[in-house]
């Protein structure tokens, strides 16, 4: 039976985290009120956090492949909710950091981002299910080639 193996955190994950932190630091500096960069940064933080938690808690563990779509859907929903929350948090933090009379992100925009959390969670669940089934399909297609080695 094929299985899914979770690796522990490694140097590549640490390097990606460091690069993300530098990107976030660069985004905080200029005056900007575009929504898409902060939304991408919010998704990145949520995804990176989930990867760290899963790899730290479940590293060096193997799970049956049939659990992959369900687990990916659950993790996708968590990433979706976390993305909406972290995006709103980044908006608020940039407003507080710059401290202008006219905010980069008005309070109504921050609240609107929070109200989108359920739809972002649903989108995360759907992306997770799709990713899980793609991985399952790729894994079942790969197995016969390994037997020939």
Secondary structure, 3 states (H helix, E strand, C coil): CCEEEECCCCHHHHHHHHHHHHHHHHHHHCCCCCHHHHHHHHHHHHHHHHHHHHHHHHCCEEEEHHHHHHHHHHHHHHHHHHHHHHHHHHHHHHHHHHCCCCCCCCHHHHHHHHHCHHHHHHHHHHHHHHHHHHHHHHHHHHHHHHHCC
